Every structure is written in structure tokens, then in C-alpha cells.
Amino acid sequence: MNTPAERETILQDAATWKIRLHENPDDPGLKAQLAAWRALDARHDRAWRRMERVWGATAELGEQAAMLSQAGPPGRAVRARRLRVGACVGATALACVLALVPSDFLLRLRADYATTTAQTRTVVLPDGSSVVLGARSAIAVRYSATERGVTLLEGQAFFRVAHDLARGFTVVAGDVTTRDIGTAFDIQMAGPHVAVAVREGGVNVSRRGDGSSVRLIAGQQWAFDRQTGKFGIGAVDPDTVGAWRSGHLVLDGLTLLEAMDVLGRYYPGTVVTRGLARDTTLVGGVYDLRRPREALQALCALHGGRLVSLPAGFVLALPGPEKP
């Protein structure tokens, strides 16, 4: 099995190894870990050799730059020039490596746990709490003796929090902070929208720059638009909160473009959209993630648009006719 999501993950891992080794070239432990990773799977070794070729492609540039650095006057100026040239060569090599991986790679370097397209993942945290990451999602974890903290960097995550009166549990998603002691809730980031929905228990939700907080209990959802500053509380069926974990995605309060982006995370290919931004009608409904292409098609059809199949796993989402 060698899906696009698996290839993307392996390529990201290879780039991470290359950057770590570049920063610590004489670390024997790091070299041993890299060797073990390469030996684990033939795909790992192929990805690493690809990174090596990209890095090696900058060798000629480095040799030319070194020759230029020798042409200057002797002394401190030469050393300074060589340092600048070396920095430029290293930066160029890193840029070439990063060009091979998705545009969100730098964000994912900040993550402790992440998923790729069409992938979900369950993570058990040090206190026994669990997080289920939706497709193309990422979190960073910060635990200490006094706090339990998670940052949702992108995507969607369902949290089941172990009860701990001594240490609250905090999730930061953009400008929104959700605090809890022990319960189950879901957080979704889609474009400028952040939504918090509670399945069990209760949480407190607040916004950056706003001293007040809102208390949510099971069966309630709080939605916030970071562009307009508008927010509101609505009722939801607690059983549907986190239903995407079993293959059913509930969409509510998103534009067509934002809904296509969320659904597109589960499509094992590439979704290209054109002209959807003009449709500002809010989307609702339940979509089957086990048939992501059909779900995308249904979403387009609901708005009078169409989904066009293209080669190499691409699909193009086009809008319907202009509304009077």
C-alpha cells in the first residue's frame, strides 16, 4: 500500500531528517536514528535519497560562491563574506528541500502530532486524555506539573479529557480558548470560522482580547467568525458531536468554499475550486466520509454547481449559474 497520504507523510519525514542533520551534522545518535529510519522501509530510503539529490543540486552553487569569496581582499572582510555566502548556500538548500513538501510543512514542524489528507489519528496524551485528529489536522502539546495545554494548529480534533481537578485542560484554536476539567468536546477550524461543540459535560470558551467567557454544556455549539467578530450559540444533537470519527461529517454554518475545503481533507487526491467564493449561502447537512468524492459531488449539486474529474486524482469544483 502506497497512498498519496502515506507518500506525503514519508516525504515530510525525510525533509525533517535532512533539516535536523543539517543543524547537527556531527551528532552520532542522530545519524544512528536516521539510519534506522531509512532501514525500516524501502520508501524511507528512496525519500531520503531524493532529499540528498536536491541538496546536492546546490553543490555547484556553493563551489561558485566559494570561488567568489576568495576573490576579495584578505582579512576580516573575506571571513565575513564567506560566512554570508555559506549562509546563503545553506538557505538555498533548505529552500529546495522544503519546495518538495506541501506548503503547510513549516506549520507542521511546530506540531507534535499531525495527519495528512484522508487520514485520522488517535493520540493518547500523558494524563490519559485522548485526541482524535481529523484529516489534515495538527496539534502542539504542552504539559507541565501545573497545566495541560493543547494548541490546535489547523483542522479538527475531538477531545476526551481525563478528569483532573488540580490541572485544567486548555485548547487554543486561533483566537479562541476552550477550558475544561474533564469532558468530551470537538473543535473545528475552517477558514476564519472556529466552532466548539460539547458532547459530554461542559466547557468554558473565551476569545482573545475579551475578558468574558461563555459556558457550554452537552448539546451546545459555539461558533465564531474571526473576520467579522460575530459569534453565537446554537443547539446540536450531542450524538452528532465528533460523528466524523465514524465516517459522518456534520457541516453547519460554513460557506460553500469552506465546506469544500473541510470535505476535501478526506478526498485522497487534490480538490481545486474555482469561483465558489461568490456563493455565501451557509452550508448544512451530513456527508459520508467513506465516499468523499460522492460527498463533494453532492455538496456541489446542492448549490447548483458541478464536480469535474481531472487526471491524476484531481477534481475541479465549479459554481452554478449566477443568482439573480
Buried (B, 14 or more C-beta within 10 A) or exposed (E): EEEBBBBBBBBBBBBBBBBBBEEEEEEEEBEEBBEEBBEEEEBBBBBBEBBEEBBEEBEEBBEEBEEEBEEEEEEEEBEEBBEEBBEBBBEBBBEBBBEBBBEBBEEBBEBBBBBBBBBBBEBEBEBEBBBBBBBBBBBBBEBEEEEBBBBBBBBBBBBBBBEBEEBBBBBBBBBBBBEBBBBBBBBBBBBBBBBBBBBBBBBBBBBEEEEEBBEBEBBBBBBBBBEEEEBEEEEBEBEBBBBBBEEBBBBBBBBBBBBBBBBBBBBBBBBBBEEBEEBEEEBEEEBEBEEBBEBBBBBBEBBEBEBEEEEEEEBBBBBBEEEE
